[in-house]
Amino acid sequence: MTDKTAQPQLLNREISWLTFNRRVLQEAQDPAVPLLERLKFLAIFSSNLDEYFKVRVATLRRLSKLKKKTKAKLGQDPAEQLSELLAEVGRQQQAFGDTFRNHILPELGREHIHLISEHELTDEQRAWVQHYFEENVRDLLSPIILDENLHHLFLRDQSVYLTFYLTEPHNADKHDEERVVVMELPTKRHGGRFVRLPDVGAEHYVMFLDDVIRCSGAALFPNYGRVQVHALKLSRDAELDIDEEVSDNLLAKIKSSLQKRATGFPARLLYDPAMPAEVLRAIGQKTGIGQEELVEGSRYHNFRDFFGFPDFGLTHLQYQPMPPLPHPTLPRTGSLLAATARRDHLLHPPYQSFDYVTRLLNEAARDPQVSDISITLYRVGSKSAVAKALLKAAKNGKQVTVVVELKARFDEESNMFWAEKLQKAGANVIYGMPGLKVHSKLLLITRAEEGHNRLYAYLSTGNFNEVTSQVYADYGLFTAHPELTREVAEVFRYFHDHLDKTGQFQHLLVAPFELRQQLTALIDHEIALARKGQEAYIILKLNALQDERMIGKLYEASEAGVRVELLVRGISCVLPGLHGQSTNIQQRGIVDRFLEHARMYVFGNGGEEKLYVASADWMNRNLDRRVEVAFPILAPELRAELRDLLDLQRQDSVKSRDWQNNFVGPTEEAAAAEGEVRAQFETYAYLAALARPAAARKRAAPAPKKAAR
């Protein structure tokens, strides 16, 4: 019997995040992944870790500075937790370095790609590199001398700097002395981190820009006999300490906070372990960076720059193209509004093109019968086709309402840019909600038809962002269903007037109003069914599962006999399989070619299965401090389609890992098809079959077997 007074055992959130990032590293280590794609996974791992230090580690450092009594209320001591996390980061960075140096670099060499340093150049190559430096790099450098004339050295966030330790001066009579010089690596102005050298026969050669500068360092300082060059990089605290209230000057507050982010407290200074102590000491004196922020790195930093590593046209070292599939029910040309009026449609980016969404917006912008367009924007691309379509609609006299989330971390600047442009074009721009982030992804179009207004909506798990839609796997619903669109309109009315709309939704589950309560009720119903001896199950596909109360309900369901199956890509604080707590919980997650971004909640409901697609993870912030929307799929054929795709993920036997990062096969309940199942590839094949004419579909492979419903 479960002790209901005992606190449920949870996995530490920060450790869980690091466990997820190790899954990313596993992709870089997997020899079955194409070689140049493995380099990209190293870039993703590095980029993730940068954000982790800028946000999570920086937060723990701030918490560790609180007074003793205040820290006692937090539970685990932040300083102890930080020490544990940094130890795990160190282990992962060692594995990262080993993967890069001892596996990927040799394999690149076997494929005739040589990433060489200044020490490996032939005389001919050295002459070419030095000429390249003089023609393309030298004028981009801005040296800063660390001497008594410099009172403070400011290091830009996430930029790589090269330090030059100058010794053995030639002209002692002129009182030259040992010096330390710092220069920012001019990656952006140069046009990338890598310099491709001339091929030699079938062999391809490439260098870090850092090493091009190292090769020519002596030419920069001819008065010194010895020039030692090393790299460092600073990550700054990225949390925005801003007021959450909505006010006329919120935009100014965000701009101010972004400036503070650029000058925020140091979270981590990565340095080359070969850097002389004199240089590190000089950096500390001029920046004020203390010992606790110093983290030993490697010769090179900012591995996220490997996103720009040249591919040399070697397609066999990359994933084979998966061109976006035609949609089976949305027309390739003609009116998308008319198609949506006839029936609902599900969109599956990146397997199907996000262009259907921008086409819908452009059609609405031109249509003289469309009067209103309302949309929520959480992460807007810098060259957003969505925003441009909204500008066109505003200029065409439509009433355009845009709810822009200015507090979308790391995308505030792009969001502000488009918010200001839209406002100048006449759009009604709403900057978020009081005390809440707007994370829901909603589009609503009002069109005059036969003497009354008809509503059309697009509800999605993914952002209105053309760039991320090419790599983020999401679901989107085109619908003109009167009940759903009316409730979407209710959400937008809430954005307008800020009134409590609790109780107005019969189909949508909306946070912060009733999403938590409705999910709890759905779990309780499964518990009641299990206690009556009936089949009961819950299947959740999420990016993150951290909310303690919801985890507690899942534990309660597990011990009541409910089968709980979790597909969690990132953070999960659940500890599955613990006796008396989570015996009936299974958890796995998929990391593969595309980023799993969609959320889905499935409840057995006594054979009348309930299925919701959502923008919300099960985290405190999503359920209580964000505007989120979970929506049902009402059309039976679309609901069956989603369940087929969910079952493919449950059957994955290639890229599925458990919570401890062990590769696992399909669940016992989800019988796999013969042979291996790689869910993302099978999803592409499944959707390709749907896009074929009906006669061809009959000859296609059968759909995946269903679990008990």
C-alpha positions in Angstrom: 0.0 0.0 0.0 1.3 3.4 -1.0 2.2 5.9 1.8 0.3 8.9 0.7 2.1 11.1 3.3 5.5 10.4 1.7 6.9 12.8 -0.7 7.1 11.3 -4.2 10.6 10.7 -5.5 11.6 12.9 -8.3 14.6 13.2 -10.6 16.4 16.5 -10.2 15.3 18.8 -13.1 18.9 20.0 -13.8 20.3 16.5 -13.9 17.4 15.5 -16.2 18.3 18.3 -18.6 21.9 17.2 -18.7 20.7 13.7 -19.3 18.8 15.0 -22.3 21.9 16.8 -23.7 23.8 13.5 -23.4 21.2 12.0 -25.7 22.2 14.7 -28.2 25.8 13.8 -27.8 24.9 10.1 -28.4 23.8 11.1 -31.9 27.2 12.6 -32.5 28.7 9.4 -31.3 26.5 7.1 -33.4 28.4 5.8 -36.5 25.1 5.1 -38.2 24.5 8.9 -38.4 26.0 10.5 -41.5 29.4 12.0 -40.6 28.6 15.7 -41.3 25.3 15.3 -39.5 27.3 14.1 -36.4 29.2 17.4 -36.5 25.8 19.2 -36.4 24.9 17.2 -33.3 28.1 18.4 -31.7 27.0 21.9 -32.6 23.6 21.4 -31.0 25.2 19.9 -27.9 27.5 22.9 -27.6 24.7 25.4 -28.2 22.5 23.7 -25.6 25.2 23.8 -23.0 25.8 27.5 -23.6 22.2 28.2 -22.9 22.3 26.0 -19.9 25.1 28.0 -18.4 23.5 31.3 -19.3 20.2 30.4 -17.7 20.2 27.5 -15.3 23.8 27.7 -13.9 23.6 31.5 -13.7 20.3 31.1 -11.7 21.9 28.6 -9.3 24.8 31.0 -8.8 22.4 33.8 -7.9 20.5 31.5 -5.6 23.7 30.4 -3.9 24.3 34.1 -2.9 21.0 34.3 -0.9 21.0 34.4 2.9 21.2 31.1 4.7 17.6 31.2 6.0 16.3 31.9 2.5 18.4 29.1 0.9 17.1 26.7 3.5 13.6 27.1 2.0 14.8 25.9 -1.4 15.5 22.3 -0.2 18.8 21.3 -1.8 21.6 23.8 -1.2 22.2 25.6 -4.5 25.9 25.5 -4.1 25.9 21.7 -3.6 23.6 21.3 -6.6 25.9 23.5 -8.7 28.9 21.4 -7.7 27.1 18.2 -8.7 26.0 19.7 -12.1 29.4 21.0 -12.9 30.9 17.6 -12.3 28.5 16.1 -14.8 29.1 18.8 -17.3 32.9 18.1 -16.9 32.2 14.4 -17.7 30.1 15.3 -20.7 32.7 17.7 -22.0 35.4 15.0 -21.7 33.2 12.7 -23.8 32.5 15.5 -26.3 36.3 16.1 -26.7 37.0 12.4 -27.1 34.2 12.1 -29.7 35.5 15.0 -31.7 39.3 14.3 -31.5 39.4 10.5 -31.6 36.4 9.6 -33.7 35.0 12.4 -35.9 38.3 13.9 -37.0 39.8 10.6 -38.1 36.6 9.7 -39.9 36.7 13.0 -41.7 40.2 12.2 -42.7 39.1 8.9 -44.2 36.6 10.8 -46.2 39.4 13.1 -47.5 38.4 16.0 -45.3 41.2 17.4 -43.2 40.6 20.0 -40.5 44.1 21.2 -40.0 45.9 23.5 -37.6 48.7 26.0 -38.3 51.2 23.2 -37.3 50.1 20.9 -40.1 50.4 23.2 -43.1 52.8 22.5 -46.0 55.0 25.4 -47.1 52.6 26.0 -50.0 49.6 26.0 -47.8 51.3 28.3 -45.3 52.0 30.8 -48.0 48.4 30.7 -49.1 47.0 31.1 -45.6 49.3 34.1 -44.8 48.2 35.7 -48.1 44.5 35.0 -47.2 45.1 36.6 -43.8 46.5 39.7 -45.2 43.7 40.1 -47.8 40.7 39.0 -45.8 41.3 38.9 -42.1 43.9 41.4 -40.9 41.7 44.5 -41.3 38.9 42.9 -39.3 41.0 42.6 -36.1 40.8 45.2 -33.2 43.6 44.6 -30.7 43.1 45.6 -27.0 46.3 45.9 -24.9 45.9 44.9 -21.3 48.1 47.5 -19.6 47.8 50.3 -17.0 45.9 52.5 -19.5 43.0 50.0 -19.6 40.8 50.1 -16.6 38.2 47.5 -17.6 37.9 44.9 -20.3 34.4 44.1 -21.4 34.0 40.7 -23.1 30.9 40.2 -25.3 28.5 37.4 -24.5 29.1 34.2 -26.5 32.0 35.7 -28.6 35.3 33.9 -29.0 38.4 36.0 -28.1 42.0 35.3 -28.9 44.7 36.3 -26.4 48.2 37.1 -27.5 51.0 36.7 -24.9 53.9 38.7 -26.3 57.4 37.9 -24.9 61.1 38.1 -25.8 60.9 41.7 -27.1 63.5 42.6 -29.8 63.9 46.2 -28.8 64.6 46.3 -25.1 66.1 49.8 -25.4 62.6 51.1 -26.2 61.3 49.6 -22.9 59.2 47.0 -24.7 58.0 44.5 -22.2 55.9 41.4 -22.0 52.3 42.2 -23.0 48.9 40.6 -23.1 46.7 41.6 -26.1 43.1 40.5 -26.6 41.1 40.5 -29.9 37.6 39.4 -30.7 37.4 36.7 -33.3 35.6 38.4 -36.2 33.5 35.4 -37.2 30.4 37.3 -38.4 32.3 40.0 -40.3 34.5 37.3 -41.9 31.4 35.4 -43.0 31.9 32.2 -40.9 34.3 30.3 -38.7 36.0 28.2 -41.3 38.4 28.9 -44.1 38.5 26.4 -47.0 42.0 26.0 -48.5 42.6 24.9 -52.0 42.0 21.2 -52.6 45.1 19.0 -53.3 43.9 16.3 -55.7 41.0 14.5 -54.0 41.9 15.9 -50.6 39.9 18.7 -49.0 41.5 21.1 -46.5 39.8 23.5 -44.0 41.0 25.5 -41.0 39.4 27.3 -38.1 39.6 31.1 -38.6 41.4 31.0 -35.2 44.2 29.0 -36.7 44.5 31.3 -39.7 45.1 34.1 -37.2 47.5 31.9 -35.1 49.5 31.2 -38.3 50.0 34.9 -38.9 50.3 36.1 -35.2 54.0 36.8 -35.5 53.3 39.2 -38.4 51.0 41.2 -36.2 53.6 41.8 -33.5 57.0 42.0 -35.3 58.7 43.5 -32.2 58.4 40.3 -30.2 60.3 37.1 -30.6 57.5 34.9 -29.2 53.8 35.2 -29.7 51.5 32.6 -27.9 47.9 32.6 -29.0 45.0 31.1 -27.0 41.2 31.3 -27.0 38.5 32.1 -24.4 34.8 32.7 -24.4 32.4 34.2 -21.9 28.8 33.3 -21.3 26.7 35.8 -19.4 23.6 35.5 -17.2 20.7 35.5 -19.7 17.7 35.7 -17.4 15.7 38.8 -17.9 14.8 40.3 -14.6 11.8 42.4 -15.9 8.4 43.2 -14.5 5.7 40.9 -15.9 2.9 43.5 -16.0 1.7 44.7 -19.3 2.1 48.5 -19.7 2.7 51.1 -22.3 6.4 51.0 -21.6 6.9 47.2 -21.7 8.8 47.5 -25.0 11.2 49.9 -23.4 11.6 47.6 -20.5 12.4 44.7 -22.8 15.0 46.8 -24.7 16.6 47.8 -21.5 16.7 44.2 -20.3 18.3 43.0 -23.5 21.0 45.6 -23.0 21.5 44.3 -19.4 21.7 40.7 -20.8 24.7 41.8 -23.0 26.4 43.2 -19.9 25.0 40.5 -17.5 26.9 38.8 -14.8 29.5 36.3 -16.0 28.2 32.7 -15.8 31.2 30.9 -17.4 34.6 31.8 -18.8 35.8 29.0 -20.9 39.6 29.1 -21.5 42.2 27.1 -23.3 44.0 24.9 -20.6 47.3 25.8 -22.3 46.8 29.5 -21.7 49.7 30.9 -19.6 48.8 31.7 -16.0 50.0 35.3 -16.6 47.3 35.8 -19.3 44.5 34.3 -17.3 45.5 36.5 -14.3 45.5 39.6 -16.5 42.1 38.7 -17.9 40.7 38.3 -14.4 42.1 41.6 -13.2 40.7 43.5 -16.1 37.3 41.9 -16.2 36.6 41.2 -12.5 35.8 37.6 -13.3 36.4 35.4 -10.3 37.8 31.9 -9.9 34.3 30.3 -9.6 33.4 31.4 -13.2 36.5 29.9 -14.7 35.9 26.6 -16.6 38.7 24.8 -18.3 37.7 24.3 -22.0 39.8 23.4 -25.0 41.8 25.0 -27.8 38.5 25.9 -29.6 35.2 27.3 -28.3 31.8 27.9 -29.8 31.4 24.6 -31.5 27.9 25.7 -32.5 29.8 27.3 -35.4 30.0 23.8 -36.9 26.5 24.4 -38.3 28.5 26.3 -40.9 31.1 23.6 -41.6 31.6 23.2 -45.4 30.1 20.1 -46.9 32.4 20.0 -50.0 29.4 18.7 -52.0 29.7 15.3 -50.3 26.0 14.3 -50.2 26.8 10.8 -48.9 28.0 12.3 -45.6 24.6 14.0 -45.1 21.1 12.9 -44.5 19.4 12.1 -47.7 16.9 14.8 -48.6 13.4 14.5 -47.3 11.6 17.1 -49.5 8.3 18.4 -48.0 5.5 16.1 -49.1 2.3 17.3 -50.8 -0.6 17.4 -48.5 -3.3 14.8 -49.2 -6.3 17.1 -48.7 -5.0 20.7 -48.9 -4.8 22.0 -52.5 -1.4 22.8 -54.0 -3.1 25.8 -55.8 -6.3 27.6 -55.2 -8.2 28.6 -52.1 -7.1 27.2 -48.7 -10.0 29.0 -47.1 -12.4 27.1 -49.3 -10.7 23.8 -48.6 -10.9 24.5 -44.8 -14.6 25.4 -45.2 -15.2 21.8 -46.5 -13.3 19.9 -43.8 -10.5 19.9 -41.2 -6.9 19.3 -42.2 -3.8 18.3 -40.2 -0.4 19.7 -41.2 2.8 17.9 -40.2 5.9 20.2 -40.5 8.6 19.5 -41.5 7.3 16.4 -43.4 4.8 18.7 -45.1 5.5 22.3 -46.0 4.8 25.2 -43.6 4.1 27.2 -46.8 0.4 26.2 -46.4 0.2 28.5 -43.4 1.9 31.5 -45.2 -0.3 30.8 -48.2 -3.4 31.0 -46.0 -2.3 34.3 -44.5 -1.5 35.8 -47.9 -4.9 34.6 -49.3 -6.6 36.2 -46.3 -4.6 39.4 -46.8 -5.9 39.7 -50.4 -9.5 38.4 -49.9 -11.9 41.4 -49.9 -14.4 39.3 -47.8 -11.9 38.9 -45.0 -12.3 41.6 -42.4 -10.1 40.4 -39.4 -7.0 38.4 -38.8 -5.8 37.6 -35.3 -2.6 35.7 -34.5 -0.2 34.9 -31.6 3.5 35.3 -32.3 6.0 33.7 -29.9 9.1 33.2 -31.9 9.3 35.2 -35.1 11.9 34.6 -37.8 14.2 37.5 -38.7 12.9 37.4 -42.3 9.4 36.3 -41.4 7.1 35.6 -44.3 4.3 35.4 -41.7 5.0 38.9 -40.5 5.2 40.2 -44.1 1.8 38.7 -44.9 0.3 40.4 -41.8 1.9 43.7 -42.9 0.2 43.2 -46.3 -3.1 42.5 -44.6 -2.9 45.6 -42.5 -2.0 47.8 -45.6 -5.0 46.2 -47.4 -7.3 47.5 -44.6 -7.9 44.3 -42.6 -8.2 44.6 -38.9 -5.0 42.8 -37.9 -4.5 41.9 -34.2 -1.1 40.5 -33.3 -0.4 39.2 -29.8 3.4 39.4 -29.6 5.3 37.7 -26.8 8.2 40.0 -26.0 9.6 37.7 -23.3 10.4 34.7 -25.6 13.9 34.0 -24.4 16.6 34.8 -27.0 14.0 35.9 -29.6 13.0 39.2 -28.0 14.9 41.3 -30.5 13.3 39.8 -33.6 9.9 39.9 -31.9 10.3 43.6 -31.1 11.4 44.4 -34.6 8.3 43.0 -36.2 6.0 44.3 -33.4 7.1 47.8 -34.2 6.8 47.4 -37.9 3.3 45.9 -37.6 2.2 48.7 -35.2 3.4 51.3 -37.7 1.4 49.6 -40.5 -1.8 50.0 -38.4 -2.0 46.6 -36.8 -3.3 46.3 -33.2 -0.3 44.9 -31.4 -0.9 43.5 -27.9 2.3 43.0 -25.9 1.6 39.8 -23.9 -0.6 39.5 -20.8 -0.3 40.6 -17.2 2.0 38.2 -15.4 1.8 35.6 -18.2 3.7 34.5 -21.2 1.6 33.9 -24.3 2.8 30.5 -25.6 -0.2 29.3 -27.5 0.0 29.2 -31.3 -3.3 30.5 -32.7 -4.5 32.1 -35.9 -8.1 33.3 -36.5 -9.6 34.7 -39.7 -13.0 36.3 -40.0 -14.7 36.2 -43.4 -18.1 37.5 -44.5 -20.1 34.7 -46.2 -23.8 34.7 -47.1 -24.7 37.6 -44.8 -22.8 36.5 -41.7 -19.2 36.1 -40.5 -17.5 32.7 -40.7 -14.5 31.9 -38.6 -11.4 30.0 -39.8 -8.6 28.9 -37.4 -5.2 27.4 -37.5 -4.1 25.8 -34.1 -0.6 24.5 -33.8 2.0 23.0 -31.4 4.8 24.9 -33.3 5.7 28.6 -33.8 4.7 30.7 -36.8 8.3 30.5 -38.0 9.3 29.3 -41.4 12.9 28.5 -40.4 12.3 26.3 -37.4 9.4 24.6 -39.2 12.0 22.9 -41.4 13.5 21.0 -38.4 10.9 21.0 -35.7 8.3 18.2 -35.9 4.9 19.7 -35.1 1.2 19.4 -35.7 -1.1 22.0 -37.0 -4.9 22.0 -37.5 -6.8 23.9 -40.1 -10.4 24.1 -39.1 -13.7 26.0 -39.6 -15.5 23.9 -37.0 -17.9 26.4 -35.4 -17.4 25.3 -31.8 -13.6 25.3 -32.0 -13.3 28.6 -33.8 -15.7 30.2 -31.4 -13.5 29.2 -28.5 -10.4 30.4 -30.3 -12.2 33.8 -30.7 -12.8 33.6 -26.9 -9.1 33.3 -26.3 -8.4 36.4 -28.5 -11.2 38.3 -26.6 -9.3 37.5 -23.4 -6.2 39.0 -25.0 -8.2 42.2 -25.7 -10.0 42.7 -22.4 -7.9 40.7 -19.9 -11.1 39.4 -18.3 -11.3 36.0 -16.6 -12.7 33.6 -19.1 -12.9 30.6 -16.9 -15.8 28.3 -17.8 -16.2 29.6 -21.4 -14.4 26.6 -23.0 -16.1 23.3 -23.8 -13.6 21.9 -26.2 -10.3 23.8 -25.7 -8.3 23.3 -22.5 -6.8 26.7 -21.7 -4.1 27.7 -19.2 -3.9 29.4 -16.8 -7.7 28.8 -16.4 -8.7 25.1 -16.5 -5.9 23.2 -18.2 -4.5 21.9 -15.0 -7.9 21.1 -13.5 -9.1 19.4 -16.7 -6.0 17.3 -16.9 -6.3 16.3 -13.3 -10.0 15.3 -13.9 -9.0 13.2 -16.9 -6.3 11.4 -14.8 -8.8 10.9 -12.0 -11.3 9.3 -14.5 -8.6 6.8 -15.6 -7.9 6.1 -11.9 -11.6 5.4 -11.3 -11.8 3.1 -14.3 -8.7 1.1 -13.1 -10.2 0.7 -9.6 -13.3 -0.8 -11.2 -11.1 -3.3 -13.0 -11.5 -1.7 -16.4 -8.8 -1.0 -18.9 -7.2 2.4 -18.1 -4.3 4.1 -19.8 -2.6 7.5 -20.4 -0.1 8.2 -23.2 1.7 11.6 -23.1 4.0 13.0 -25.7 5.8 16.0 -24.3 9.0 18.1 -24.5 9.2 18.4 -20.7 7.5 16.9 -17.6 8.4 18.7 -14.4 5.3 19.8 -12.5 5.3 18.1 -9.2 1.5 18.0 -8.7 0.9 16.5 -12.2 3.7 13.9 -11.6 2.1 13.1 -8.3 -1.2 12.4 -10.1 0.6 10.2 -12.6 2.2 8.3 -9.7 -1.3 7.9 -8.1 -2.6 6.6 -11.4 0.2 4.2 -11.7 -0.4 2.7 -8.3 -4.2 2.4 -9.1 -3.4 0.2 -12.0 -3.4 2.8 -14.9 -0.9 2.1 -17.6 1.1 5.3 -18.0 3.3 5.7 -21.1 5.5 8.7 -21.5 7.3 10.0 -24.6 9.4 12.9 -23.3 12.1 14.4 -25.5 13.8 16.6 -22.9 13.4 17.2 -19.1 11.5 14.7 -17.1 11.5 14.5 -13.3 9.6 11.2 -13.3 11.4 8.2 -11.9 9.7 5.2 -13.7 9.3 1.7 -12.3 9.7 2.4 -8.6 7.9 0.0 -6.4 4.9 1.5 -4.7 5.2 4.7 -6.7 5.6 4.4 -10.4 5.4 0.6 -11.1 3.2 1.1 -14.2 5.0 4.0 -15.7 7.2 3.6 -18.8 9.2 6.5 -20.2 11.2 7.0 -23.3 12.3 9.8 -25.6 13.3 10.1 -29.3 16.3 12.2 -30.5 16.8 11.9 -34.3 17.1 14.0 -37.5 14.2 16.3 -36.6 13.5 18.0 -33.2 10.4 16.4 -31.6 8.4 19.4 -30.7 4.7 18.4 -30.7 2.7 17.6 -27.6 -0.1 15.1 -27.4 -2.2 13.9 -24.5 -4.2 10.6 -24.8 -6.6 9.2 -22.3 -8.3 5.8 -22.6 -11.7 7.1 -21.3 -13.3 3.6 -21.2 -12.9 2.9 -24.9 -14.0 6.4 -26.0 -10.4 7.7 -26.3 -9.8 11.4 -25.7 -6.9 12.9 -27.6 -5.6 16.5 -27.3 -2.8 18.3 -29.2 -1.2 21.1 -27.3 1.3 23.9 -27.1 1.9 23.1 -23.4 4.4 20.9 -21.7 3.6 19.7 -18.1 5.7 22.2 -16.3 4.7 24.7 -13.6 5.2 27.6 -16.0 3.1 26.1 -18.7 0.1 25.2 -16.5 0.1 28.3 -14.3 2.0 31.2 -15.8 1.4 31.0 -19.5 -1.5 31.2 -21.9 -1.6 27.7 -23.4 -4.2 25.9 -25.5 -4.8 22.2 -25.9 -7.2 21.3 -28.6 -9.1 18.1 -29.5 -9.0 16.5 -33.0 -12.7 16.1 -33.7 -12.5 14.5 -37.2 -12.3 10.7 -36.7 -10.0 10.2 -39.7 -7.6 12.8 -38.4 -7.7 11.4 -34.9 -6.8 8.0 -36.4 -4.0 9.5 -38.4 -2.5 11.1 -35.2 -2.8 7.8 -33.3 -1.0 5.9 -36.1 1.9 8.4 -35.9 2.0 8.3 -32.2 2.1 4.5 -32.3 5.1 4.7 -34.7 6.9 6.7 -32.0 5.9 4.1 -29.4 7.3 1.4 -31.7 10.6 3.1 -32.4 13.4 0.6 -31.9 16.3 2.7 -33.4 16.3 6.2 -31.8 14.3 5.6 -28.6 16.0 5.9 -25.3 14.8 5.4 -21.7 15.2 8.0 -19.0 18.7 6.7 -18.3 19.7 7.1 -22.0 19.7 3.3 -22.7 18.5 2.5 -26.2 15.2 0.5 -26.0 12.9 -1.3 -28.4 9.2 -1.0 -28.7 6.9 -1.2 -25.7 5.3 -4.6 -24.9 1.8 -3.0 -25.5 2.9 -1.5 -28.9 3.8 -4.5 -31.1 6.3 -3.4 -33.7 6.2 -4.2 -37.3 8.8 -6.8 -38.5 12.3 -5.4 -38.5 13.5 -2.1 -37.1 11.2 0.9 -36.7 12.7 4.4 -37.0 9.7 6.6 -36.2 10.7 9.7 -38.1 11.5 7.8 -41.3 8.4 5.7 -40.9 6.4 8.9 -40.4 7.7 10.3 -43.7 6.7 7.0 -45.5 3.3 7.0 -43.8 2.5 10.6 -44.9 3.9 10.0 -48.4 1.5 7.1 -48.7 -1.4 9.4 -47.7 -0.4 11.8 -50.4 -0.6 9.1 -53.1 -3.8 8.6 -55.1 -6.3 6.3 -53.5 -5.4 3.3 -55.8 -1.7 3.6 -54.8 -2.6 3.9 -51.1 -4.2 0.5 -51.2 -0.9 -1.0 -52.3 1.1 0.8 -49.5 2.4 -0.9 -46.4 -0.2 -1.4 -43.7 -0.5 1.1 -40.9 1.2 0.4 -37.6 -0.5 -1.9 -35.2 -2.5 -0.2 -32.5 -2.1 -0.5 -28.8 -5.1 -1.3 -26.8 -7.5 1.6 -27.0 
